[in-house]
Amino acid sequence: MKAMLSKVPGGPETLVIEEIAEPVPGPGQLLVRVAAVGANFPDSLIISDRYQFRPARPFSPGGELSGTVEAVGDGVTGFVPGDRVLAMTIWGALAEKVTVDAWRCACIPDDMPFDEAAAFLLTYGTSYHALVDRAHLKAGETLLVLGAAGGVGLAAVEIGKALGARVVAAASSRQKVELAQRLGADEVVVYDPRLAEGEGQRVLAAEFKKACGAQGADVIMDPVGGAYSEPALRSIAWLGRLLVVGFPAGIAKIPLNLPLLKGCDVLGIFWGSAMERDAVRHREALAELFGLYSQGAVKPVISARYPFERGADAIIELSARRASGKIVVTVP
């Protein structure tokens, strides 16, 4: 079978497609024939040894997938060959077949196509965990979403609206915020895609405050980091909650006097670890998300589909922060 492999640290251009032996499921595992793989920012980090996990090489990137169960390992219950599933793998998904621990998999609704399933778990799982389990977002509160046209950002916009929040969507172009508006955002802010520390931050903070209103943002979803985090935090409400999700713009430098003055919480969001530590809650949350999908409240926006042989191009496009919504790699 074919797999896309990282054999040396580097960018997407270092990835190669090679024939490897077909994997065999061990105890507690499923063998899945892959149909689609969701591309995510951590894919670019893990192949360049900049992620918190460093798998032994050679390995395949790809942190989430959808496909069909071909075989079931010893001790597995709840799955049979032929089941349509999605899975969170962290790495390893960009291959024709993969073995996955069964607890990382879930059967997908009959009305969910494979490409949407591959674009669903990481973004919606992260945003739902952040907004529901960590921030306890309530109806009527104001939610500010940075990076609101990315996969996690768009999911946060949809989930925020489903929970009854007033959503302010912020992104780096008019086209991107208009996409967030189509998904329900109430207010939008367009920020400089090359924001640096200094006067630009002060201007952006004023724009955030104006959009969020006099009381400020009750919850801030920040999957961007860099110079954008401080202006967002300056717009937070008293007793607000800042959700630290990711750093594609760089690790933010937050003056610690701001949380003191705002009486706010700064909450780290590491959904991958949370799902492993509390598998029961993960299953409950996923069932709730599938319910929102069936109701039409959430639906992945797929901006591009790449064939398997161009999987590296999908990671390049995502790393450049040009994508709106999700990018999916389809596997024949």
SULBELBEL-V216396 format. One record per residue. PHI is phi as a letter, one per 30 degrees, with the letter a starting at -180 (* if undefined). Layout:
# SULBELBEL-V216396
phi=<PHI | PHI>
This chain:
# SULBELBEL-V216396
phi=<* | c | b | c | b | c | c | b | d | l | d | e | d | d | d | b | c | b | d | b | d | d | d | b | d | c | e | i | c | c | c | c | d | d | c | a | b | d | d | b | e | e | e | d | d | d | d | c | i | c | c | d | c | b | d | d | d | d | b | c | d | j | c | b | b | b | l | b | d | c | a | b | d | e | i | d | b | j | b | b | e | j | d | d | b | b | a | c | c | i | b | j | d | d | a | d | b | b | c | b | e | e | d | d | c | a | d | c | e | d | c | c | d | d | d | d | d | d | c | c | d | d | d | d | d | d | d | d | e | d | d | c | d | c | d | h | e | c | e | j | d | c | c | c | c | d | h | d | c | d | e | d | d | d | d | d | d | d | d | e | d | d | d | j | d | d | c | c | c | b | a | c | a | d | e | d | d | d | d | d | d | d | c | j | e | d | b | b | b | c | c | d | d | b | d | c | d | k | d | e | d | d | d | d | e | d | d | d | d | d | d | d | j | d | d | i | d | d | b | c | c | b | c | c | i | h | d | d | d | d | e | d | d | d | c | d | d | e | i | d | b | c | c | c | c | a | b | d | c | j | d | d | c | c | d | d | d | d | e | d | d | c | h | c | c | c | c | d | c | b | d | e | d | d | d | d | d | b | d | d | d | e | d | d | d | d | d | d | d | d | d | d | d | d | d | i | d | b | a | e | c | c | d | a | b | c | d | e | d | c | e | d | d | d | d | d | d | d | d | d | i | c | d | c | i | c | c | b | c | c | c | d>
